[in-house]
Each structure stands twice: as C-alpha cells, then as structure tokens.
Amino acid sequence: MTSPTTLQSVPALGTHPASGSNPSRAETREQLARASYDLLVIGGGILGISTAWHAAQSGLRVALVDAGDFAGATSSASSKLLHGGLRYLQTGAVKLVAENHFERRAVSRQVAPHLANPLTFYLPVYKGGPHSAAKLGAGVFAYSALSAFGDGVGHLLSPSKAAQDVPELRTDNLKAVAVYGDDQMNDARMALMTVRAAVDAGAVVLNHAEVTGLRTTRGRVTGAELKDRLTGEEFGVNARLVLNATGPWVDHLRRMEDPHAAPSIRLSKGAHLVLKRTAPWKAALATPIDKYRITFALPWEDMLLLGTTDEVYEGDPADVSVTESDISQILDEAAFSVRDQQLQRDLITYSFAGLRVLPGGPGDTAKAKRETVVTEGPGGMLSVAGGKWTTFRHIGRTVLKKLEELPGRPLGDDFEPVSELPKRLPLPGVANPRAVEHRLLVDRPAPGPRMGADTARHLATHYGSLSFDIARMANEHPELAERVHPDAPEIWAQVVWARDQEWAETADDVLRRRTTLTIRGLATDEVRAKVRDVLDGKQ
C-alpha cells in the first residue's frame, strides 16, 4: 500500500518529463495560428479523430481541435464493444453485419490487438422470453458464419455449463444459452491511440479549444476562431476546408454557418453502470429485453459494466447524465439474468451516459440504424455525425473519400487518394499484449522496483509496446513505480506519460480517460490533488 509519506513526495514527479514530450499548449496554439491547413477538423470524438488520421496519412495538412478532451463525451461513453451487430440480423441486414465483422477483425487482429480482446457472449433463453432457443441458436450460428467462424461456431449451451463460467447467472426458468464471440476495448484508450497515430502522421491537435466563430472568405468557410478554455487565450485557424465532427453538437456548429439550418440529427441517450464484481466472469451476458433491445452485463477492466438505455434526448448535450430512473431501469433489466447479490447499489462505483447521434426523423430510437449523416452548408462546411465505434476506420475513410469528391475539389490534388492508403495500418504500440506483459515482468533491471503482475497486464493491454517507455521511467525514478491508488494497477509513471505524451490537461483527463481510476471509484480527493500537482509540474 502506498504510504502517506510517499504520496506527499508525488508533486516532485512533475520534475520528471517523459522523453520526447509533446509541444506545449502555447507552442501548439502558435503553430495552429501561424500555418494554413488543408483540413480543419472540429470535434475530437472518434469520428473526427479517425478522419484526421486518414487525412494526415494521405499527406494533407490537418488540424484537429475539440472544446473538451479527446473522446471526452460520447466516444468514451460507449458499451466498449467492437461487434458485428447481432440484432441487425433481425432486419435482414446481412451485408452490414458482414462488413462490421470485417472491421472488427481488422481492428482486433491487425490494427490494435494490444487494445482489443476477444469476449465470449452468452444469450440466455428464459421461459416466456421474446425469442426461442431455436431462433437464437440459428441466429448465433449465422452470426459466426458471417465472421467466417473466426470466433468459433455459434451454438447452444446447457444452463449448468453457462453457470460455471458466469456464477452470477440467474438459472431460474433458464432453458438454454446461445453462445457467440465479439471483441471488447477501452474506448477512451483506443481513441487516444488513434489521436497519437494522427499526430505521428503529421496532424496538429489541441483539446480544450472551443470554437467561438467561423472564418469566411467570399462566403466560404475558411477556418475558425478559437478560445483556449484553460488559459483564455484567443486565436484562429485558417483552412481550405472545415469539417464539423462535433457529434451531438453538430447542429449547433451548423447554425454558426447558417442560423436557419434545419436540424439534421436526433439524439438518443445511453446510460451505463459500473459495479464491483462479486465473482469472476468468464463470459458476458447479452439478455434480450424485447424483440429489438438487449441489455448487457460485461466483465470489463476487472469490473462489471451494465447497460444500456435507449431513449430520446432533447436537452443540452453538455447536461447529459445518469438519472435515478436510468439506474433503476438498468438494474431492473439486468435482473432478468443476473442474481440479486451482484446488483446491490453499494457495488456501483461509477455511472456514465453518452448520446447516440441518429438520422433525423420519426421512429423508435432502438430500431434506428447507426448511420453516418453527412450534410454540406451554404458556406462549404461539411458536417458529419453518427456511425458506430466498430467501424471507426471505415467511417474515417468514407468521410475522406467524400472530401476528395467535393465539387471544385477544395482540397486540390496534391495528396494520396484514400483508395491508396494502407488498409490495415496499425495503431501505435501494436504488439502481442501477452508478450509485452511477459517482458515487463521478466526483463526488469536489477536495481529497479518489481512490477506487480496486474500492473504489467494493465500496461500491456492499454499501451502495447509503449509500455516499455513507461516502465523505463518507473525504473529510472522509483517514485514513479508507486501505485496511484493501492487498489488499482496504475502507477505514477502513467500520469506523467498522460501529461507529456497524451495531451492530458485536467485531473479528469487523467483519471477518467487515460486511466481507469474514476470508473473503479478510486478518484479520491487525495488522488485528484496529487494528479493535479503532477499536471502542474509540466515544464
């Protein structure tokens, strides 16, 4: 356990910058204001990040800004899944499921095997439930066939065998369990690694930079006025083309271009709960609630993730939150298949809510397709919103292709077309996480502190081969090898790394999105204060 004396020494960590640190905010602001860009992407969710990554790969001069943190809203509030979309089979969307599986496999096997992990899903079939065992059995077989049986063959399992893998599974009236495979991730970590990939390809990025107005030249949108929300500094960015990728705020920015712009999207709120686990889970539960909706119980980050809700949201996107009604609904729906002892409220460590961006129009949000909405304003600003996490690379390529084909070719011709870009370019740190974990435990310098097995596993599955740089810092500065909280795997070297290599500016940036301390319920006042001290120590 970390002692109070050690914690009191942590502010000195600010004197240990990570090697090859990113430019300071002031340097980045100056670079953004001085240069002229081919593409300015407004919005640092995964859609904007992926587009910036692919555009930078193509040789375009790219700038990316966000009013909050990268992946600070919906992109870090998902169900943490890379999946083919089993429910889409009900609507006959076979081609869509196959395409989703292709992207899922590419990400989990070639692009980011260090950030994704396979997860077995059990679909319990209860007496009186919305689907029969035969229907679900056929469904999971077809689902696995569309994935070329890369995750095994979808099949039915006996309740007793399923209960061995998921001890908290409710077995009353349980007739059978359908089995299939998908993948899981930490969405915030995946997004941050994609930001890093965009920067490695040449993009210039700045978070906590709010757009206060659009720049125009002869009626065309040619940049944006910005304000650094941390310093109050005002500056501007010039660009040949501006892409509005602000997610739930997409119509807000469209109205900056055209005050009379009609709504292009509608919003659906998805809430989740994170709980401490009362038993080990070797599989996830996907329990049908009705014909179209499924509730998940997912082992994730040593915790249990429950959700999600799906209801129309019409308020300010900045105000989205988990309500008492959401908590009750999630727990009540989880109770269909999860035992009561796992659903006690005192086990809840964190809750979060995100907003799905759906095409505008009538209809039940639960049945709506997760389509990408693209609109062009009178000033030439392109707005894009929607989609789903699994296909983030495909969406980035699709948007870039759309930009290439715009009338008048505002981006010019001096860049690599998207069709020529590498099809499976890996994200930074790509490596076999088991091999990384083994090396972290075995290749320890003699005088250095011994790394915990949970810390080695955590580093390997959140940073890949970049873990070795973090471990090197911990070996050179033993205080950086101390745990941030005794009950979490994270060490202080990760906080310095987040500050210097991953654009972390606030305690929430570190605790909620670059580490798992917040979701574990361990972001105490003391921890937050020490993290702020480290952030303030940036040179």
C-alpha positions in Angstrom: 0.0 0.0 0.0 1.3 3.5 -0.9 2.2 5.3 2.3 1.2 8.9 3.1 4.9 9.8 3.1 5.3 8.5 -0.5 2.2 10.3 -1.6 3.5 13.6 -0.1 6.6 13.2 -2.4 4.5 12.8 -5.5 4.5 16.5 -6.5 8.2 16.1 -7.3 7.1 13.8 -10.1 6.5 17.0 -12.1 10.2 17.3 -12.5 10.4 14.0 -14.5 9.2 14.7 -18.0 8.7 11.8 -20.4 11.3 11.7 -23.1 10.2 13.2 -26.4 7.3 15.2 -24.8 4.6 16.8 -27.0 4.8 20.5 -27.7 3.3 22.8 -25.1 -0.2 24.3 -25.5 1.3 27.7 -26.2 3.5 26.2 -28.9 0.6 24.3 -30.4 -1.6 27.4 -30.4 1.1 29.4 -32.2 1.6 26.6 -34.8 -2.2 26.5 -35.4 -2.5 30.3 -35.8 0.6 30.6 -38.0 0.1 27.9 -40.5 -2.6 27.3 -43.1 -4.2 23.9 -43.2 -5.9 21.8 -45.9 -8.4 20.5 -43.4 -9.6 21.7 -40.0 -11.5 19.0 -38.1 -13.6 20.4 -35.4 -14.5 17.7 -32.9 -12.2 15.2 -31.2 -14.6 12.2 -30.9 -13.6 9.1 -32.7 -15.3 10.1 -35.9 -13.2 13.4 -36.1 -10.1 11.6 -34.9 -10.4 8.8 -37.5 -10.9 11.3 -40.3 -7.9 13.4 -39.2 -5.8 10.2 -39.0 -6.7 9.1 -42.5 -6.4 12.7 -43.9 -2.9 13.1 -42.4 -1.9 9.7 -43.8 -2.9 11.0 -47.3 -0.5 13.9 -47.0 -3.0 16.6 -46.2 -2.1 19.3 -43.7 -4.5 18.6 -40.9 -5.5 20.4 -37.7 -7.9 18.8 -35.1 -9.5 20.8 -32.2 -12.1 20.0 -29.5 -13.8 22.1 -27.0 -13.3 19.4 -24.3 -10.9 16.5 -24.1 -10.3 14.0 -26.9 -13.1 11.3 -26.6 -14.4 13.4 -23.7 -18.1 12.9 -24.5 -19.9 10.0 -26.3 -16.7 8.4 -27.6 -15.7 7.4 -24.1 -19.3 6.6 -23.0 -20.0 3.6 -25.2 -20.6 -0.1 -24.3 -16.9 -0.7 -25.0 -17.7 -3.2 -27.8 -16.3 -4.0 -31.2 -19.1 -6.1 -32.6 -20.8 -7.2 -35.7 -24.3 -6.2 -34.5 -26.2 -9.4 -33.8 -29.5 -7.5 -33.6 -29.1 -6.3 -37.2 -29.8 -9.9 -38.4 -33.4 -9.4 -37.4 -33.9 -6.8 -40.0 -32.1 -8.8 -42.7 -29.0 -6.5 -42.8 -26.7 -9.5 -43.6 -24.3 -7.4 -45.6 -24.0 -4.8 -42.8 -23.2 -7.5 -40.2 -20.5 -9.0 -42.5 -18.9 -5.5 -43.0 -19.0 -4.9 -39.3 -17.3 -8.2 -38.7 -14.6 -7.4 -41.2 -13.8 -4.1 -39.5 -14.0 -5.8 -36.0 -11.5 -8.5 -37.0 -9.2 -5.9 -38.7 -9.0 -3.8 -35.6 -8.7 -6.6 -33.1 -6.1 -8.6 -35.0 -4.0 -6.3 -37.2 -4.7 -2.6 -36.2 -4.9 -2.8 -32.4 -4.6 -6.3 -31.0 -3.0 -4.6 -27.9 -6.2 -2.6 -27.2 -8.9 -5.1 -28.1 -9.6 -8.5 -26.6 -12.0 -11.3 -27.5 -15.1 -11.8 -25.4 -17.5 -14.7 -25.3 -21.2 -13.8 -25.1 -24.0 -15.8 -23.6 -27.6 -15.1 -24.6 -29.8 -16.7 -22.0 -33.1 -18.1 -23.2 -35.7 -17.9 -20.5 -39.2 -19.4 -20.4 -41.6 -16.8 -21.8 -38.8 -14.7 -23.3 -39.0 -12.8 -26.6 -37.0 -15.4 -28.6 -37.0 -19.1 -28.7 -33.8 -21.2 -28.2 -34.1 -22.5 -31.8 -34.2 -18.9 -33.2 -31.3 -17.7 -31.1 -29.3 -20.8 -31.9 -29.8 -20.3 -35.6 -29.0 -16.6 -35.1 -25.7 -17.1 -33.4 -24.7 -19.7 -36.0 -25.4 -17.3 -38.8 -23.6 -14.6 -37.0 -20.5 -16.6 -36.6 -20.7 -17.8 -40.2 -20.7 -14.1 -41.3 -17.5 -13.8 -39.3 -16.0 -16.8 -41.2 -16.2 -18.7 -37.9 -13.2 -16.8 -36.8 -14.5 -16.7 -33.2 -15.8 -20.3 -33.2 -19.2 -21.7 -34.2 -22.2 -20.1 -32.6 -24.1 -22.8 -30.7 -26.3 -23.6 -27.8 -25.0 -24.4 -24.3 -26.6 -26.0 -21.3 -27.6 -23.7 -18.4 -25.4 -25.7 -16.0 -22.3 -25.2 -18.1 -23.0 -21.5 -18.6 -23.4 -21.0 -14.8 -19.9 -22.4 -14.3 -18.5 -19.6 -16.4 -20.8 -16.9 -15.0 -21.6 -17.8 -11.4 -24.0 -14.8 -11.1 -26.2 -16.1 -14.0 -29.8 -16.4 -12.9 -30.8 -20.0 -13.7 -34.5 -20.0 -12.7 -36.6 -20.9 -15.8 -33.4 -20.8 -17.9 -34.0 -23.1 -20.9 -30.7 -22.7 -22.9 -27.9 -20.3 -23.6 -26.8 -19.2 -27.1 -23.1 -18.6 -27.5 -21.2 -16.2 -29.9 -18.0 -14.2 -29.9 -17.2 -10.5 -30.3 -14.5 -8.1 -29.0 -14.1 -5.6 -26.3 -12.0 -2.5 -25.7 -11.4 0.5 -23.6 -12.9 3.1 -25.9 -11.0 6.1 -24.4 -7.7 4.3 -24.8 -8.5 3.3 -28.4 -9.4 6.9 -29.2 -6.2 8.3 -27.7 -4.0 5.9 -29.6 -5.8 7.0 -32.8 -5.0 10.6 -31.9 -1.4 9.6 -31.4 -1.5 7.9 -34.8 -2.9 11.1 -36.4 -0.1 13.2 -34.9 2.5 10.6 -35.9 1.2 11.1 -39.5 1.6 14.9 -39.2 -1.7 16.2 -37.8 -1.6 19.1 -35.2 -4.1 18.6 -32.4 -5.4 20.7 -29.4 -8.0 19.8 -26.9 -9.9 22.2 -24.6 -10.1 24.7 -27.5 -13.6 25.9 -28.2 -14.8 27.3 -31.5 -16.3 30.8 -30.9 -16.9 31.6 -34.6 -16.2 30.6 -38.2 -13.9 32.4 -40.5 -15.2 33.1 -44.0 -13.7 34.3 -47.3 -16.0 35.4 -50.0 -18.9 33.5 -48.5 -16.9 30.3 -47.9 -16.0 28.9 -44.5 -12.2 29.0 -44.4 -11.3 28.5 -40.7 -12.4 29.1 -37.2 -11.9 31.4 -34.2 -11.0 29.6 -31.1 -10.5 30.2 -27.4 -8.2 28.1 -25.2 -10.6 27.1 -22.4 -7.7 26.6 -20.0 -5.9 29.9 -20.5 -8.5 32.2 -22.1 -6.1 32.8 -25.0 -7.9 33.6 -28.3 -6.5 32.6 -31.7 -7.7 31.4 -35.1 -7.0 28.7 -37.6 -7.1 29.0 -41.4 -8.1 26.0 -43.6 -9.1 25.3 -47.1 -11.9 23.1 -45.8 -13.6 22.8 -42.4 -15.2 19.5 -41.2 -17.8 19.7 -38.4 -17.5 16.4 -36.5 -18.9 17.7 -33.2 -21.2 14.8 -32.6 -24.3 15.8 -30.5 -23.3 19.5 -31.1 -23.2 19.1 -34.9 -26.3 21.3 -35.5 -25.0 23.9 -33.0 -22.0 24.4 -35.3 -24.1 24.2 -38.4 -26.1 27.2 -37.1 -22.9 29.2 -36.8 -22.6 28.8 -40.6 -26.3 29.2 -41.3 -28.6 30.5 -38.5 -31.6 29.0 -40.3 -30.1 25.5 -40.7 -32.8 22.8 -40.0 -32.0 20.0 -37.6 -30.1 17.1 -39.2 -30.0 14.7 -36.3 -31.8 13.4 -33.3 -30.2 12.2 -30.1 -30.6 9.0 -28.0 -29.2 8.7 -24.5 -27.4 5.5 -23.5 -26.6 5.2 -19.8 -24.3 2.6 -18.1 -23.4 1.5 -14.6 -20.0 0.2 -13.4 -20.0 -2.2 -10.4 -17.6 -4.2 -8.4 -17.8 -7.9 -9.3 -18.8 -10.4 -6.6 -17.4 -13.4 -8.6 -15.2 -14.0 -11.6 -16.9 -13.7 -15.0 -15.5 -15.8 -17.9 -18.2 -14.6 -20.4 -20.5 -11.6 -20.9 -24.3 -11.8 -20.8 -26.4 -10.3 -23.6 -30.0 -10.7 -22.5 -33.0 -9.9 -24.8 -35.4 -7.5 -23.2 -37.8 -7.4 -26.1 -37.7 -8.1 -29.8 -35.2 -5.3 -30.5 -33.4 -4.4 -27.3 -30.7 -6.3 -25.4 -29.2 -5.5 -22.0 -25.5 -6.2 -21.4 -23.6 -7.4 -18.4 -20.0 -7.2 -19.4 -16.8 -8.1 -17.5 -14.6 -5.0 -18.2 -11.5 -3.6 -16.5 -11.9 -6.0 -13.6 -15.4 -4.6 -13.0 -18.9 -5.3 -14.3 -20.4 -3.0 -16.9 -24.2 -2.9 -17.1 -26.4 -1.2 -19.7 -27.6 0.4 -21.8 -30.7 2.6 -22.1 -32.0 3.9 -25.3 -34.3 6.9 -25.1 -34.8 10.2 -27.0 -32.8 13.1 -25.6 -33.7 16.7 -26.3 -31.7 18.7 -23.8 -28.3 20.3 -23.9 -25.7 17.7 -24.8 -23.5 19.1 -22.1 -26.0 18.3 -19.5 -26.5 14.6 -20.2 -26.2 12.5 -17.1 -27.4 9.3 -15.4 -30.6 9.8 -13.6 -32.2 7.7 -10.8 -34.7 6.4 -13.4 -31.7 5.2 -15.6 -30.2 3.4 -12.6 -33.4 1.7 -11.7 -34.0 0.7 -15.3 -30.5 -0.8 -15.8 -30.6 -2.7 -12.6 -34.2 -4.0 -13.2 -33.3 -5.2 -16.7 -30.1 -6.7 -15.6 -32.1 -8.7 -13.0 -33.6 -10.7 -15.8 -30.4 -12.7 -16.0 -28.1 -11.6 -13.1 -28.5 -12.6 -9.5 -29.6 -10.0 -6.9 -26.3 -10.1 -4.9 -24.4 -8.8 -7.9 -26.9 -5.9 -8.4 -26.7 -4.3 -5.0 -26.4 -0.5 -5.2 -23.5 -0.3 -2.9 -21.5 -2.1 -5.6 -21.9 0.7 -8.1 -18.6 2.6 -8.4 -19.4 4.8 -11.4 -22.1 5.7 -13.9 -21.9 7.4 -17.3 -24.1 8.4 -20.2 -23.5 9.2 -23.8 -25.6 10.4 -26.7 -26.0 8.4 -29.9 -26.3 10.6 -33.0 -29.1 9.2 -35.2 -30.5 10.4 -38.5 -33.3 12.9 -38.0 -36.9 11.7 -38.4 -39.6 9.8 -36.6 -39.5 6.3 -35.2 -38.2 4.3 -32.2 -34.5 5.1 -31.5 -33.9 1.5 -30.5 -34.8 0.5 -34.1 -32.9 3.3 -35.8 -29.8 2.4 -37.9 -26.5 3.7 -36.7 -25.9 5.6 -40.0 -23.4 8.3 -40.7 -25.2 11.6 -41.6 -23.3 14.0 -44.0 -24.5 17.5 -44.8 -22.9 20.4 -46.6 -23.7 24.0 -45.6 -24.0 27.1 -47.8 -20.5 28.2 -46.9 -19.0 24.8 -47.9 -18.5 23.4 -44.3 -19.1 19.7 -44.3 -20.8 18.2 -41.3 -20.7 14.6 -40.4 -22.2 12.7 -37.4 -23.3 9.3 -36.4 -21.9 5.8 -37.1 -20.6 3.3 -34.5 -17.3 2.6 -32.8 -16.7 -0.8 -34.6 -16.5 0.9 -38.0 -14.4 3.9 -36.9 -11.7 3.3 -39.6 -14.3 2.7 -42.3 -16.1 6.0 -41.4 -12.8 7.9 -41.5 -12.1 6.6 -45.0 -15.6 7.2 -46.1 -15.5 10.9 -45.0 -12.1 11.4 -46.6 -13.4 10.0 -49.9 -16.3 12.4 -49.7 -13.9 15.3 -49.2 -11.9 14.1 -52.2 -15.0 14.2 -54.4 -16.4 17.6 -53.4 -17.3 19.8 -56.3 -14.5 22.2 -57.1 -12.0 19.9 -55.4 -11.3 22.3 -52.5 -8.6 20.1 -51.2 -6.7 20.2 -54.5 -5.0 17.2 -56.0 -1.7 17.1 -54.1 -2.4 14.2 -51.8 -2.7 10.4 -51.7 -6.3 9.2 -52.5 -7.9 7.2 -49.8 -8.0 4.2 -52.1 -4.2 4.1 -52.0 -3.8 4.3 -48.2 -2.8 1.1 -46.2 -5.8 -1.0 -45.5 -4.7 -2.1 -42.0 -2.2 0.4 -40.7 -1.6 -0.5 -37.0 -2.1 2.0 -34.2 1.0 3.0 -32.1 2.2 0.3 -29.7 0.9 -2.6 -31.7 2.2 -5.8 -30.2 1.0 -9.1 -28.7 -0.1 -8.0 -25.2 0.9 -11.3 -23.7 4.4 -11.0 -25.0 4.6 -7.4 -23.6 3.3 -8.5 -20.2 5.9 -11.2 -20.1 8.7 -8.9 -20.9 7.6 -6.3 -18.4 7.8 -9.0 -15.7 10.9 -10.7 -16.8 13.2 -8.0 -18.3 13.3 -5.9 -15.1 16.6 -4.1 -14.5 18.2 -5.4 -11.3 18.1 -2.2 -9.2 14.5 -1.3 -10.3 11.3 -2.0 -8.3 9.4 -5.2 -9.0 6.3 -4.5 -11.1 3.0 -6.1 -10.0 1.5 -8.7 -12.3 -1.7 -6.7 -12.5 0.2 -3.6 -13.5 2.2 -5.4 -16.2 -1.1 -6.8 -17.6 -2.7 -3.4 -17.4 0.1 -1.7 -19.2 0.3 -4.3 -21.9 -3.4 -4.1 -22.7 -3.6 -0.3 -22.7 -0.3 0.8 -24.2 1.1 -2.2 -26.0 4.8 -1.8 -26.7 4.7 1.8 -25.4 4.6 0.1 -22.0 8.3 -0.3 -22.2 8.8 3.5 -22.2 6.5 3.9 -19.2 8.4 1.0 -17.4 11.7 2.7 -18.2 10.5 5.9 -16.5 9.5 3.9 -13.5 12.8 2.1 -13.3 14.8 5.4 -13.6 12.6 7.2 -11.0 11.4 4.7 -8.4 8.7 7.0 -7.1 7.0 6.7 -10.5 6.7 3.0 -9.9 4.4 3.6 -6.9 0.7 2.9 -7.5 -1.6 5.9 -7.8 -4.1 4.1 -5.6 -3.3 0.9 -3.7 -6.4 -0.8 -5.2 -5.7 0.0 -8.8 -3.0 -1.3 -11.2 -2.0 2.2 -12.4 1.4 3.7 -11.5 2.5 7.3 -11.3 4.6 6.9 -14.5 1.3 6.7 -16.4 0.2 10.1 -15.1 3.5 11.7 -16.3 3.1 9.8 -19.6 -0.5 11.1 -19.9 0.7 14.7 -19.3 3.6 14.6 -21.6 2.5 12.2 -24.4 -1.3 12.1 -24.3 -2.4 15.7 -24.0 -3.9 15.3 -20.5 -4.5 18.8 -19.1 -7.0 18.2 -16.2 -7.4 15.6 -13.5 -10.5 14.2 -15.2 -8.5 13.8 -18.4 -6.1 11.5 -16.5 -8.4 9.8 -14.1 -11.4 9.2 -16.4 -9.9 8.7 -19.8 -6.2 7.8 -19.6 -6.5 5.6 -16.6 -9.3 3.5 -15.0 -9.2 5.2 -11.6 -12.5 7.0 -11.9 -14.5 4.0 -13.2 -13.2 2.0 -10.3 -14.4 4.6 -7.8 -10.9 5.4 -6.8 -10.5 9.0 -7.9 -10.4 10.3 -4.3 -9.8 13.9 -3.4 -6.3 13.0 -2.3 -5.6 11.2 -5.6 -7.1 14.1 -7.6 -4.9 16.6 -5.8 -1.7 14.6 -6.4 -2.6 14.2 -10.1 -3.2 18.0 -10.4 0.3 18.5 -8.8 1.8 16.3 -11.5 0.0 18.1 -14.3 1.1 21.5 -12.9 4.7 20.3 -13.0 4.8 20.3 -16.8 7.9 22.2 -17.9 
